[in-house]
């Protein structure tokens, strides 16, 4: 427990609500503000990518005893199901037996988190627009419009958990010595939908992340509890095979018939969903510092928005909370020290997962259908089963361990260099699981 303070969290998304629970447990008065309506009262769809929870996210939930409650609303996913254009289906298991990520509908999970935070005594203020903040006094300014009259809300501390386009960060950006970069990808996404069967069961395997890799574009699907799947089409905005080129029903139907022929039976509302749902953008956002004195801190996407191709946006945000909480335990009431230690610990790891996520688009859209890449994964799995103490594949380091992202990336890059060397071996396709290859990897690891 700390000396009680009055703390505002701006943003009632997943990171904001979990952070509010942690702060409440530490003895503080916690108010959460969000400009949107209460998510529990609205239909949530149209621009969502399903979330996946891995070890980092589970740790943050487990430390406050909420993991079992949350597990009930997720679906374990232990493999990728790769749908090739010729109709073939390949499975790639993620980790060792029993290791799985969990698929969650963003709306379902967010509603549950708000319920859990309210049960802890956190107060929520929905449809309250925060436009600005006085950093030195942790005073929030709210009002109906940006140009209209504002009222002041005074706090001891403010956390900006208000996403990639954070108003709290917007104010921090206007100080000197604040670094900020924002990069939009040339790829956007659109949500599509696979309905449940008449009996409520899933039309395709619910325990797989389904990927239709097609080079510079791809379709993916993750299961929901109600028998449906949330599908996401990722593709360039412009050029051949782009959102711009799919501008009428005929071009859309022909495109899907050519590139995703096996979806005809499972996506009956393709045309309606495609033209109704917005085309959304993907951005990578970096900044530093994340804190101002002992008053204000950024957390989650407001500090480090990333692209969704590793499934780690939420996990990285939850890990921010784990580290912040460790600093609170360590430094007690010294918030200056807590904030400094938190941002120094997290910044290199946030940068690393941003880079890994960017790279994973290439892997999912292109390499998952590539023979050489599949062989590399097979060799890595075989070698790591034989020598678990010497080799853990990068995906497992990121997803099924708590190793800092920056370390995982550095080791992953080193392992990839070794694998590129191994793949040059003559007849590698025939001798990939031989003592010769085993010894070669052991030698290169020296």
Secondary structure as a PSIPRED ss2 file (coil, helix, strand):
# PSIPRED VFORMAT (PSIPRED V4.0)

   1 X C   1.000  0.000  0.000
   2 X C   1.000  0.000  0.000
   3 X C   1.000  0.000  0.000
   4 X C   1.000  0.000  0.000
   5 X C   1.000  0.000  0.000
   6 X E   0.000  0.000  1.000
   7 X E   0.000  0.000  1.000
   8 X E   0.000  0.000  1.000
   9 X E   0.000  0.000  1.000
  10 X E   0.000  0.000  1.000
  11 X C   1.000  0.000  0.000
  12 X C   1.000  0.000  0.000
  13 X C   1.000  0.000  0.000
  14 X H   0.000  1.000  0.000
  15 X H   0.000  1.000  0.000
  16 X H   0.000  1.000  0.000
  17 X H   0.000  1.000  0.000
  18 X H   0.000  1.000  0.000
  19 X H   0.000  1.000  0.000
  20 X H   0.000  1.000  0.000
  21 X H   0.000  1.000  0.000
  22 X H   0.000  1.000  0.000
  23 X H   0.000  1.000  0.000
  24 X H   0.000  1.000  0.000
  25 X H   0.000  1.000  0.000
  26 X C   1.000  0.000  0.000
  27 X C   1.000  0.000  0.000
  28 X C   1.000  0.000  0.000
  29 X E   0.000  0.000  1.000
  30 X E   0.000  0.000  1.000
  31 X E   0.000  0.000  1.000
  32 X E   0.000  0.000  1.000
  33 X E   0.000  0.000  1.000
  34 X E   0.000  0.000  1.000
  35 X C   1.000  0.000  0.000
  36 X C   1.000  0.000  0.000
  37 X C   1.000  0.000  0.000
  38 X C   1.000  0.000  0.000
  39 X H   0.000  1.000  0.000
  40 X H   0.000  1.000  0.000
  41 X H   0.000  1.000  0.000
  42 X C   1.000  0.000  0.000
  43 X C   1.000  0.000  0.000
  44 X C   1.000  0.000  0.000
  45 X C   1.000  0.000  0.000
  46 X C   1.000  0.000  0.000
  47 X C   1.000  0.000  0.000
  48 X C   1.000  0.000  0.000
  49 X C   1.000  0.000  0.000
  50 X C   1.000  0.000  0.000
  51 X E   0.000  0.000  1.000
  52 X E   0.000  0.000  1.000
  53 X E   0.000  0.000  1.000
  54 X C   1.000  0.000  0.000
  55 X H   0.000  1.000  0.000
  56 X H   0.000  1.000  0.000
  57 X H   0.000  1.000  0.000
  58 X H   0.000  1.000  0.000
  59 X H   0.000  1.000  0.000
  60 X H   0.000  1.000  0.000
  61 X H   0.000  1.000  0.000
  62 X H   0.000  1.000  0.000
  63 X C   1.000  0.000  0.000
  64 X C   1.000  0.000  0.000
  65 X C   1.000  0.000  0.000
  66 X C   1.000  0.000  0.000
  67 X H   0.000  1.000  0.000
  68 X H   0.000  1.000  0.000
  69 X H   0.000  1.000  0.000
  70 X H   0.000  1.000  0.000
  71 X H   0.000  1.000  0.000
  72 X C   1.000  0.000  0.000
  73 X C   1.000  0.000  0.000
  74 X C   1.000  0.000  0.000
  75 X E   0.000  0.000  1.000
  76 X E   0.000  0.000  1.000
  77 X E   0.000  0.000  1.000
  78 X C   1.000  0.000  0.000
  79 X E   0.000  0.000  1.000
  80 X E   0.000  0.000  1.000
  81 X E   0.000  0.000  1.000
  82 X E   0.000  0.000  1.000
  83 X E   0.000  0.000  1.000
  84 X C   1.000  0.000  0.000
  85 X C   1.000  0.000  0.000
  86 X C   1.000  0.000  0.000
  87 X C   1.000  0.000  0.000
  88 X C   1.000  0.000  0.000
  89 X E   0.000  0.000  1.000
  90 X E   0.000  0.000  1.000
  91 X E   0.000  0.000  1.000
  92 X E   0.000  0.000  1.000
  93 X E   0.000  0.000  1.000
  94 X C   1.000  0.000  0.000
  95 X C   1.000  0.000  0.000
  96 X C   1.000  0.000  0.000
  97 X C   1.000  0.000  0.000
  98 X C   1.000  0.000  0.000
  99 X C   1.000  0.000  0.000
 100 X C   1.000  0.000  0.000
 101 X E   0.000  0.000  1.000
 102 X E   0.000  0.000  1.000
 103 X E   0.000  0.000  1.000
 104 X E   0.000  0.000  1.000
 105 X C   1.000  0.000  0.000
 106 X H   0.000  1.000  0.000
 107 X H   0.000  1.000  0.000
 108 X H   0.000  1.000  0.000
 109 X H   0.000  1.000  0.000
 110 X H   0.000  1.000  0.000
 111 X H   0.000  1.000  0.000
 112 X H   0.000  1.000  0.000
 113 X H   0.000  1.000  0.000
 114 X H   0.000  1.000  0.000
 115 X H   0.000  1.000  0.000
 116 X H   0.000  1.000  0.000
 117 X H   0.000  1.000  0.000
 118 X H   0.000  1.000  0.000
 119 X H   0.000  1.000  0.000
 120 X H   0.000  1.000  0.000
 121 X C   1.000  0.000  0.000
 122 X C   1.000  0.000  0.000
 123 X E   0.000  0.000  1.000
 124 X E   0.000  0.000  1.000
 125 X E   0.000  0.000  1.000
 126 X E   0.000  0.000  1.000
 127 X C   1.000  0.000  0.000
 128 X C   1.000  0.000  0.000
 129 X C   1.000  0.000  0.000
 130 X E   0.000  0.000  1.000
 131 X E   0.000  0.000  1.000
 132 X E   0.000  0.000  1.000
 133 X E   0.000  0.000  1.000
 134 X E   0.000  0.000  1.000
 135 X C   1.000  0.000  0.000
 136 X C   1.000  0.000  0.000
 137 X C   1.000  0.000  0.000
 138 X C   1.000  0.000  0.000
 139 X E   0.000  0.000  1.000
 140 X E   0.000  0.000  1.000
 141 X E   0.000  0.000  1.000
 142 X E   0.000  0.000  1.000
 143 X C   1.000  0.000  0.000
 144 X C   1.000  0.000  0.000
 145 X C   1.000  0.000  0.000
 146 X C   1.000  0.000  0.000
 147 X C   1.000  0.000  0.000
 148 X C   1.000  0.000  0.000
 149 X C   1.000  0.000  0.000
 150 X C   1.000  0.000  0.000
 151 X E   0.000  0.000  1.000
 152 X E   0.000  0.000  1.000
 153 X E   0.000  0.000  1.000
 154 X E   0.000  0.000  1.000
 155 X C   1.000  0.000  0.000
 156 X C   1.000  0.000  0.000
 157 X E   0.000  0.000  1.000
 158 X E   0.000  0.000  1.000
 159 X E   0.000  0.000  1.000
 160 X E   0.000  0.000  1.000
 161 X C   1.000  0.000  0.000
 162 X C   1.000  0.000  0.000
 163 X C   1.000  0.000  0.000
 164 X C   1.000  0.000  0.000
 165 X C   1.000  0.000  0.000
 166 X C   1.000  0.000  0.000
 167 X H   0.000  1.000  0.000
 168 X H   0.000  1.000  0.000
 169 X H   0.000  1.000  0.000
 170 X H   0.000  1.000  0.000
 171 X H   0.000  1.000  0.000
 172 X H   0.000  1.000  0.000
 173 X C   1.000  0.000  0.000
 174 X C   1.000  0.000  0.000
 175 X C   1.000  0.000  0.000
 176 X C   1.000  0.000  0.000
 177 X C   1.000  0.000  0.000
 178 X C   1.000  0.000  0.000
 179 X E   0.000  0.000  1.000
 180 X E   0.000  0.000  1.000
 181 X E   0.000  0.000  1.000
 182 X E   0.000  0.000  1.000
 183 X E   0.000  0.000  1.000
 184 X E   0.000  0.000  1.000
 185 X C   1.000  0.000  0.000
 186 X C   1.000  0.000  0.000
 187 X E   0.000  0.000  1.000
 188 X E   0.000  0.000  1.000
 189 X E   0.000  0.000  1.000
 190 X E   0.000  0.000  1.000
 191 X E   0.000  0.000  1.000
 192 X E   0.000  0.000  1.000
 193 X E   0.000  0.000  1.000
 194 X E   0.000  0.000  1.000
 195 X C   1.000  0.000  0.000
 196 X C   1.000  0.000  0.000
 197 X C   1.000  0.000  0.000
 198 X C   1.000  0.000  0.000
 199 X C   1.000  0.000  0.000
 200 X C   1.000  0.000  0.000
 201 X C   1.000  0.000  0.000
 202 X C   1.000  0.000  0.000
 203 X C   1.000  0.000  0.000
 204 X C   1.000  0.000  0.000
 205 X C   1.000  0.000  0.000
 206 X C   1.000  0.000  0.000
 207 X C   1.000  0.000  0.000
 208 X E   0.000  0.000  1.000
 209 X E   0.000  0.000  1.000
 210 X E   0.000  0.000  1.000
 211 X E   0.000  0.000  1.000
 212 X E   0.000  0.000  1.000
 213 X E   0.000  0.000  1.000
 214 X C   1.000  0.000  0.000
 215 X C   1.000  0.000  0.000
 216 X C   1.000  0.000  0.000
 217 X C   1.000  0.000  0.000
 218 X E   0.000  0.000  1.000
 219 X E   0.000  0.000  1.000
 220 X E   0.000  0.000  1.000
 221 X E   0.000  0.000  1.000
 222 X E   0.000  0.000  1.000
 223 X E   0.000  0.000  1.000
 224 X C   1.000  0.000  0.000
 225 X C   1.000  0.000  0.000
 226 X C   1.000  0.000  0.000
 227 X C   1.000  0.000  0.000
 228 X C   1.000  0.000  0.000
 229 X E   0.000  0.000  1.000
 230 X E   0.000  0.000  1.000
 231 X E   0.000  0.000  1.000
 232 X E   0.000  0.000  1.000
 233 X E   0.000  0.000  1.000
 234 X E   0.000  0.000  1.000
 235 X E   0.000  0.000  1.000
 236 X E   0.000  0.000  1.000
 237 X C   1.000  0.000  0.000
 238 X C   1.000  0.000  0.000
 239 X C   1.000  0.000  0.000
 240 X C   1.000  0.000  0.000
 241 X C   1.000  0.000  0.000
 242 X C   1.000  0.000  0.000
 243 X C   1.000  0.000  0.000
 244 X C   1.000  0.000  0.000
 245 X C   1.000  0.000  0.000
 246 X C   1.000  0.000  0.000
 247 X C   1.000  0.000  0.000
 248 X C   1.000  0.000  0.000
 249 X H   0.000  1.000  0.000
 250 X H   0.000  1.000  0.000
 251 X H   0.000  1.000  0.000
 252 X H   0.000  1.000  0.000
 253 X H   0.000  1.000  0.000
 254 X H   0.000  1.000  0.000
 255 X H   0.000  1.000  0.000
 256 X H   0.000  1.000  0.000
 257 X H   0.000  1.000  0.000
 258 X H   0.000  1.000  0.000
 259 X H   0.000  1.000  0.000
 260 X C   1.000  0.000  0.000
 261 X H   0.000  1.000  0.000
 262 X H   0.000  1.000  0.000
 263 X H   0.000  1.000  0.000
 264 X C   1.000  0.000  0.000
 265 X C   1.000  0.000  0.000
 266 X C   1.000  0.000  0.000
 267 X C   1.000  0.000  0.000
 268 X C   1.000  0.000  0.000
 269 X C   1.000  0.000  0.000
 270 X H   0.000  1.000  0.000
 271 X H   0.000  1.000  0.000
 272 X H   0.000  1.000  0.000
 273 X H   0.000  1.000  0.000
 274 X H   0.000  1.000  0.000
 275 X H   0.000  1.000  0.000
 276 X H   0.000  1.000  0.000
 277 X C   1.000  0.000  0.000
 278 X C   1.000  0.000  0.000
 279 X C   1.000  0.000  0.000
 280 X E   0.000  0.000  1.000
 281 X C   1.000  0.000  0.000
 282 X C   1.000  0.000  0.000
 283 X E   0.000  0.000  1.000
 284 X E   0.000  0.000  1.000
 285 X E   0.000  0.000  1.000
 286 X E   0.000  0.000  1.000
 287 X E   0.000  0.000  1.000
 288 X E   0.000  0.000  1.000
 289 X C   1.000  0.000  0.000
 290 X C   1.000  0.000  0.000
 291 X E   0.000  0.000  1.000
 292 X E   0.000  0.000  1.000
 293 X C   1.000  0.000  0.000
 294 X C   1.000  0.000  0.000
 295 X C   1.000  0.000  0.000
 296 X E   0.000  0.000  1.000
 297 X E   0.000  0.000  1.000
 298 X E   0.000  0.000  1.000
 299 X C   1.000  0.000  0.000
 300 X C   1.000  0.000  0.000
 301 X H   0.000  1.000  0.000
 302 X H   0.000  1.000  0.000
 303 X H   0.000  1.000  0.000
 304 X H   0.000  1.000  0.000
 305 X C   1.000  0.000  0.000
 306 X C   1.000  0.000  0.000
 307 X C   1.000  0.000  0.000
 308 X H   0.000  1.000  0.000
 309 X H   0.000  1.000  0.000
 310 X H   0.000  1.000  0.000
 311 X C   1.000  0.000  0.000
 312 X C   1.000  0.000  0.000
 313 X H   0.000  1.000  0.000
 314 X H   0.000  1.000  0.000
 315 X H   0.000  1.000  0.000
 316 X H   0.000  1.000  0.000
 317 X H   0.000  1.000  0.000
 318 X H   0.000  1.000  0.000
 319 X H   0.000  1.000  0.000
 320 X H   0.000  1.000  0.000
 321 X H   0.000  1.000  0.000
 322 X H   0.000  1.000  0.000
 323 X H   0.000  1.000  0.000
 324 X H   0.000  1.000  0.000
 325 X H   0.000  1.000  0.000
 326 X H   0.000  1.000  0.000
 327 X H   0.000  1.000  0.000
 328 X H   0.000  1.000  0.000
 329 X H   0.000  1.000  0.000
 330 X H   0.000  1.000  0.000
 331 X H   0.000  1.000  0.000
 332 X C   1.000  0.000  0.000
 333 X C   1.000  0.000  0.000
 334 X C   1.000  0.000  0.000
 335 X H   0.000  1.000  0.000
 336 X H   0.000  1.000  0.000
 337 X H   0.000  1.000  0.000
 338 X H   0.000  1.000  0.000
 339 X H   0.000  1.000  0.000
 340 X H   0.000  1.000  0.000
 341 X H   0.000  1.000  0.000
 342 X H   0.000  1.000  0.000
 343 X H   0.000  1.000  0.000
 344 X H   0.000  1.000  0.000
 345 X H   0.000  1.000  0.000
 346 X H   0.000  1.000  0.000
 347 X H   0.000  1.000  0.000
 348 X H   0.000  1.000  0.000
 349 X H   0.000  1.000  0.000
 350 X H   0.000  1.000  0.000
 351 X H   0.000  1.000  0.000
 352 X H   0.000  1.000  0.000
 353 X H   0.000  1.000  0.000
 354 X H   0.000  1.000  0.000
 355 X H   0.000  1.000  0.000
 356 X H   0.000  1.000  0.000
 357 X H   0.000  1.000  0.000
 358 X H   0.000  1.000  0.000
 359 X H   0.000  1.000  0.000
 360 X H   0.000  1.000  0.000
 361 X H   0.000  1.000  0.000
 362 X H   0.000  1.000  0.000
 363 X H   0.000  1.000  0.000
 364 X H   0.000  1.000  0.000
 365 X H   0.000  1.000  0.000
 366 X C   1.000  0.000  0.000
 367 X H   0.000  1.000  0.000
 368 X H   0.000  1.000  0.000
 369 X H   0.000  1.000  0.000
 370 X C   1.000  0.000  0.000
 371 X H   0.000  1.000  0.000
 372 X H   0.000  1.000  0.000
 373 X H   0.000  1.000  0.000
 374 X H   0.000  1.000  0.000
 375 X H   0.000  1.000  0.000
 376 X H   0.000  1.000  0.000
 377 X H   0.000  1.000  0.000
 378 X H   0.000  1.000  0.000
 379 X H   0.000  1.000  0.000
 380 X H   0.000  1.000  0.000
 381 X H   0.000  1.000  0.000
 382 X H   0.000  1.000  0.000
 383 X H   0.000  1.000  0.000
 384 X H   0.000  1.000  0.000
 385 X H   0.000  1.000  0.000
 386 X H   0.000  1.000  0.000
 387 X C   1.000  0.000  0.000
 388 X C   1.000  0.000  0.000
 389 X C   1.000  0.000  0.000
 390 X C   1.000  0.000  0.000
 391 X C   1.000  0.000  0.000
 392 X C   1.000  0.000  0.000
 393 X C   1.000  0.000  0.000
 394 X H   0.000  1.000  0.000
 395 X H   0.000  1.000  0.000
 396 X H   0.000  1.000  0.000
 397 X H   0.000  1.000  0.000
 398 X H   0.000  1.000  0.000
 399 X H   0.000  1.000  0.000
 400 X C   1.000  0.000  0.000
 401 X C   1.000  0.000  0.000
 402 X C   1.000  0.000  0.000
 403 X C   1.000  0.000  0.000
 404 X C   1.000  0.000  0.000
 405 X H   0.000  1.000  0.000
 406 X H   0.000  1.000  0.000
 407 X H   0.000  1.000  0.000
 408 X H   0.000  1.000  0.000
 409 X H   0.000  1.000  0.000
 410 X H   0.000  1.000  0.000
 411 X H   0.000  1.000  0.000
 412 X H   0.000  1.000  0.000
 413 X H   0.000  1.000  0.000
 414 X H   0.000  1.000  0.000
 415 X H   0.000  1.000  0.000
 416 X H   0.000  1.000  0.000
 417 X H   0.000  1.000  0.000
 418 X H   0.000  1.000  0.000
 419 X H   0.000  1.000  0.000
 420 X H   0.000  1.000  0.000
 421 X H   0.000  1.000  0.000
 422 X H   0.000  1.000  0.000
 423 X H   0.000  1.000  0.000
 424 X C   1.000  0.000  0.000
 425 X C   1.000  0.000  0.000
 426 X C   1.000  0.000  0.000
 427 X C   1.000  0.000  0.000
 428 X H   0.000  1.000  0.000
 429 X H   0.000  1.000  0.000
 430 X H   0.000  1.000  0.000
 431 X H   0.000  1.000  0.000
 432 X C   1.000  0.000  0.000
 433 X C   1.000  0.000  0.000
 434 X C   1.000  0.000  0.000
 435 X H   0.000  1.000  0.000
 436 X H   0.000  1.000  0.000
 437 X H   0.000  1.000  0.000
 438 X H   0.000  1.000  0.000
 439 X H   0.000  1.000  0.000
 440 X H   0.000  1.000  0.000
 441 X H   0.000  1.000  0.000
 442 X H   0.000  1.000  0.000
 443 X H   0.000  1.000  0.000
 444 X H   0.000  1.000  0.000
 445 X H   0.000  1.000  0.000
 446 X C   1.000  0.000  0.000
